[in-house]
Amino acid sequence: MAEPRRGVPAARLVAAPDNDDVEPLEIEGVRISGKAGDVQTVPGDGPRWVAGLGGGEPKEYRKTGAALVRAVNAALAEDVDHGGKAFRAVQLALPEEADGEHVTELVLGLLLGGYRYKVSGEDPKPSVRTVRLVTENAAAASLAARASALAAATALTRDLANTPSNVKTPAWLADTASRVAGPRVEATVRDEKWLAAQGFGGVLAVGGGSARPPRLIELAYRPQGASRHLLLVGKGITFDTGGLSIKPADGMHLMRTDMAGGAAVIAATRAIAALELPVRVTALVPAAENHVSGSSYRPGDIVRHYGGKTTEVANTDAEGRMVLADALAYGIERFSPDYVVDAATLTGAMKVSLGLRTGGLFASDDSLAALVSAAGARVGEAWWRMPLVEDYADNVRGEFGDVRQTPPGPGGITAALFLREFTAGLPWAHLDIAGPARSEKNYDEVVPGATGFAARTLVELAASLG
């Protein structure tokens, strides 16, 4: 991988000066600050670029990779618009100091920074198809291959979450999950009749207002010799009006991404199997549309979940926890996992608490919380552990049912405490991704729309358990 090829469009990476008072670098007549994401075109025969790396931290490689691929794609599109020949390969020279973590982050940025999703009758804009890394790092090829699998998980999550809800029904999501799961994953789809027979009252209540009935997606990866079993549960609300507790019109169009947690679970399971990680994984995605009709569930209803526990409904827009409760109870009773992790765009409270780039991490087990946080740090996804404050636990207890759907107290914490009631005391982590699951602008490797957040963390977590 160390020899550049003549005549191929090329780019190189440079670090910023150590001192802010130092003048910007000048390379081949081009002034560049060297800051991460600063990409400049180098004049001459054929397209060439120079890109800044900032201080050279791994996360800055990811940011630079994303900025570079956007610049290359823009130049490619401009060349084609002016009648030029489309180039589809670029070679990129890496600094000598780039180690394995740097290569991983760079590849993530290169593969995800140019992501596009658009439903159009027009031909797609041209984009670079191959980036050839020029480096002396002997492990670069294997590192790039693994990073590619992580990036593919993020991209699949984005694809599923970005798909408009006139296409993405519960049945469509289930069928798509079955088709993309891969040869090592066994996929089973449970329909509304099975859900009724098994007592999935939460899923049926939420999905009861839609003409498109709910589904339970079940994915199983069972490698030989696996000693640990991870249960993943993802919220799969394919569109959320709020139900009878209807949402404001502003922003409701974004609810096509309310199944981003389920998408992350589907994509992560596929990647875990593709990487042949030595850990057993069962993934459950309860999929439903939360709509408004004469058959919608109501505030004041009491819903019986799988296993018999009942919930007093107060707000039909708190539908995510209703479907997760069923899936958690079923998955734990049916499969007896060692660890349980759920992922969901669950509460607006997390957006207020942590903003739009950090996921909320709740956990009943300190070691599992540490594993999730460390996994996220290794793949460029930030998590902040939130407290399961026991002072609010009594608020979850119901007066007319076993538990209350929306107990008083801080929304993110009480939602997690509600879900904990269905985890049977197992090591459990709840990932609230309401903030970072969507973006309105580019940053780092993220583009507007669904971000694919949490998929890479789940894959890396499984790797750490193997």
N, C-alpha and C positions, 0 to 999 in steps of 0.2 A: 504493500500500500504506500510505499515511500517515494515512488517516482512519479513526478508530474508528467502529463501528456501534452505535447505541443499542439497548439491550435485550439485547445478546449478553453472556453471561458473560465476565468480563474478568480479566486478571492484569497485574501490573506487576513490574518487576525493580528491586531496589535494591542498592547496594554496601554492604559493611560499613564502619563507621567505621575510619579509618586507625589509631587508637590503641586498643589493647585495654582501656585504662582508661576509655574513653568509654562512657557509658551506652548501652544498646540504643536503637535508633531507635523512635519512636512515630509510626505512620502511621494516620490515621483511627481512632485509639483502640486500635490493635493494636501491641503491642511485638514487635519483631523484631530479632534479632541482626545480620542482614545477612550472616551466613555462608552460603557456598554450600550450597544444599540445604535451608536453613531456609525452610519454606513455612507461611504463616499465612493463615487465613480472615478476610476483612474482613466485619464484620457489616453488614447493610443489605438492601435489596431486591435479590433475585437473587444468585447466587453470584459472589463476587469473591475474589481471592487476591493476596497480595504475597509475592514470593520473593526471598531474598537471593542475592547474586552474589559474596560474599567480596571478594577484592581486584580482581575483574574480569578475571582471566586467562581466556584462551579455554577451558581445560579446566574452569574453574569454571562457565562457561556450560553446558557439557555436563552437568555434575553437577546444576546447577539445573534445566535442562530436564527431566531424568529425574525428579527429585524432584517437580517441578510436575505433570507428567502423571500421576504416581502419585496425588498428592493430588486432582487433578481427577477421576480415575477413581473413587477411593474416595468422593468426594462425590456423583458421579453414581449410583453403585450404591446409596448410602444413600438418595438421593432416590427412586429407583425402588422400593426396598424399602418406603418409607413412602408409596407411592402417588403420588409426584410424577411430573411429565412429564419424560422423558429429554431433556436438552439434549445435542447432539452437536457443537457448535462453541464454541470459546473464542477470544477475541482477546487478544493479548499485546503490550503496549507495550514496545518496546526502548529502552534509554538512547541518547542521542545519540552517545555514544562507541563504540557497538558497530560494529566494522568487519567485513570479510568473514570473517575467521577466527572471530570471535565468533559470527556468524550461522551459519556451518557447524557449529560445535560445539554451539550451542543446538539446531539442528534435529536433529542426531544424538541428543541427549539426549531431545528431545521424541518422536521416532519410535521409539526403542528402549527407553526407560525403562518403558513400559507393556506391553512384549511379554509374551504369555502363551502357554504351550503346555500343553494338558490334553486327554486323551482321556476323554470323558465323554458320558453319555446326557442330561445336563442342558443347557439353553440356556446359551450363553456369557453372562458378565456384560457389562452394557453398558459401553462405553468411548467416549471422545471420538473423533470421526472427523476433525475439522478444527481446526487451530490457525491463526488468521490473524495474521500478524505485522504490527504497526503500527510503521512505521519510515520515516525519510527516506532511508535507504540505497537508492539507485537500483538497485544490483546485487543487492539482497536476493532477488529472485525467481529469478534464475539461480543464485545461490549455494544457495538452498534446494532447487532442483531437482537440483543435483549432489549435495548432501548426502543427498537422498532416495534417489538411486541407490546411494550408499554404504551407507545404512541398510538398504535393501532387500537388498543383498548379505549384510550381517550377519544379517538376519532369516531369509533363506533358508538360510544356513549353520546357524543355530539350529534351524530346522524339520527339516532333514535329519538333523542329529546327534541331536535329541531323539526322533525317530521310533523307537518300540520295535522291537527286532530280530526279533520274531515277524512283523512287517510288512516290515521293512527287510532283505531278502535282497540278495545281490549283483545278482540280476536286477532286483529292484525299484529299487535305486539307479540302475542303468544306465538303466532305462526312464524313471525320473523325471528324471534328468539330461537325457535326450534331449528330454523334453517341455517342460522349463523353460528350455532353453538359449537360446531366442529365434530369430527369423528370420534373424539374421546369422551364426549359429553352425551349422556342420555337425557333426552328432553321429554317431559310429559306435560300435557295440557289438560287441566281439569275445567269442565264447563259448569254452567250454573246449576244443572241438575245434580251433579256430584257435590258441588258446594252446599246445596240445600240438604242433601242427604247426610253430609258430614257435619252440618251445623255451623257453617261459616257465616254467622249472623251479621258480623261487621261488614264483610265484603258485600253481602247481599243487600244490606241496608243502604250502603253508599251507592251501589250500582243499580238500585231498584228504580231510580227516577229516569233512567236512560233506556231508550229502545235497543241499545246495543249492550247485551248482558256481560257481566264480569267473567273473568277467567283467573285461574291460578296457574302460574308458570312454575314448573319444577324442573330444575337442572341438576344432574348428578354426575360428578367426576370422582371416580373411584380407582385411583392408581394402586397397583399391587404393592403391598408392604407398607402402606401409609399407616402411621401410628396415631395420628391426630386428625380430628374431624372438625371442620369449620362450617358453621351454618351462617349463610349470608341471606339477609332479608331486605328487599328493596321496595319502597313505595312505588306503585305503578298506576297512579291516577292519570289516565290519558287525556283528560280535560277536566278542569275544575271550575264550575260556575259558582261554587259555594253552596249549591243546593238551595233550599228554602231560605237559608241565611245567606242570601245572594251577595256576591262581591260587587263593588263599584265597577262601572264599565271601564273606567281608566285602568289599564293594566291587565284586564282579564284576558286579552289576547296572548299574554305571556304564559298562560296556564297550559299551553301545549307542552311546556317543559316540567310540569308538575310530576312527571314520572322519571325525573333525572336520577333519583336514587335507584329505582328499578333498572334503568338503563345501565348505570354503573355496575350493578351486580351482574347483569347479563354479560356485559363486555368483560368484566374482570374474570368471570368463570371461564369464558372462552379463552382468555389469555393464559390463565393458570393451567388449563389443559394443554394449550399449544406449547407452553414452556415445559410441560411434563413435570411440574412441581410435585414433590412427594408428600402431598397432604390431601386428604379427602375433603371434598367441598360439596355441600348441598346448597343450592340457591333457590329461594322462593320469591316470586314477585306476584303479589296480589294486584290484579289489574282491573280497574273499573273507571267508569265515567261518573262524575258527580253532577247530575243534571237536575233541572226543575220540571216536575210534572205532577200529575195526580197520584203517582205511585212513589214519589220521593219520601224519604224518611224525614221525620219531623223533630224539632226541639220538643223535649218532653218524652220522647220514646224511650223505652228500655230495651236494649239490644242484648241478645244472648250470643256470646262468642263461642268459637270452637273450644270444647272442654267444659263449657257450662257457665263460666263467669259472666256476669251481666254488667252493662254500662248504662248509666243515665245520660242521655243525649241532651246537651244544652245548646250546641251550635253546630249545624250541619256542615259548616265550613271547616271544622276540625276533623275532616274525614280521613286524613292520612293515618292517624293513630288508630282509627277504627279498623282499617284493613290490616295494618301491621300487627295489631293485637291477635287477630285470627291466625295469621301466618306464623308469628312467634310461638303461640301456644301449640299449633299443629307441628311445626318443625321440631320443637323440643321433645314433644311426646312421641312423635313418629320416628325420629332419627337419633335421639340421645347424643347430641354433639358435645364436643369438649369446650368449644367456644362459640359465642353467638355475637354477630355484628349486624346491625341494621343501618341502612342509609336512606335518608328521606329529606326532601325539601319540606320541612315540617312546620316551622314557626317563623313568623315575621320578627319575633323577638330576637332571634339570632342575628338577623340583619342589623338590628339596632345595637345589639351588644358587641358584635365582632366585625361589622362592616361587610363588604362584598368580596373579600379575598381570603377570608379565613373561615374554616369550618369549625363548628362547635362539636366537641368531643365529650360525651358523658360516658362514664364507665362504672361498673360495680366492682371492678377488679383492677388494682393498681398496675399489676404486671401487664395486663392486656392493654390498658391505657397507654403505658409506656411503649409497647410494641407498635400500636397504631400511630402514635406521635412520631416515633423514630422512622417508621416506614414512610410516612408522609414527607418527612424531612429529606429522606434519601431520593425521593422522586419529584421533589419540587411542589408539594402540596402542603400548605400550612394548616395546622390544627391547634386549637387552644382548648385545654381541658376545662370544662365547666363543672361546678359542684352539684352533686345530688344532695341538696340540703334537706336533711331529715326533718327539720322543723315544718316543712311543707308536706311531708308524707301523709299526715292525717287528713289533709285537705282532699286527697284523692279518694278517701273513703266515701261511699255513697249513702244516701238516706233511703232511697227507694230501690236502689240496685247495689251491686257490690262496689263499683267504683264510679267516679264522676269523670265524664269526658273532658271537661274544661274547668278544673278546680281553680279556686282563686289563688293568686300568687304570681310570681314571675313566669311568663308563658313558656319559655324554653325549658326551664327547670321542671315545672309541673307536668309538661308533656312527657319529658323523660321519665319522671316518677310514675306517670300513668303506664308507660310501656314496661317499666320494670316489674309491674304487677304480673306480667305475662311471661317472665323469663325464668321462673322456677328456681331462682337462686344460682343459676349458672354464671360463669364469667361472661359478661355481656358488655358490649360497647354500642352506643347509639351515636350515629354521625348525622348531625343536623346541618344540611348543606344548602339551606334556603338562600343564604347570601352568595356564596361563590359558585353556585350551579349555573348562573346566568351572568352575562356581561353586556354592557351597552357600548363598550369600546375595546380597542386593542390594548393589551399590556402583556409584557413578556411573551409567552407562547399562546396567549388567549386572544380570541377574536370575538366580535359581537355575536350574541346568540348563546346557545348552550356551550358550556366550557368543558364538559366531560370530567368535572372535578370528582374526586373520590375513587375513580376506577383504578388509577395507578397505585393509590394507597392500598386498596384491597388486594391487588396482585402482590405488592411488596410485602404486605402483612402475611399472606399465605406463604410466600417464600421464607419468611422468618420463622414460620411454624414448622417447616419441613425438616 
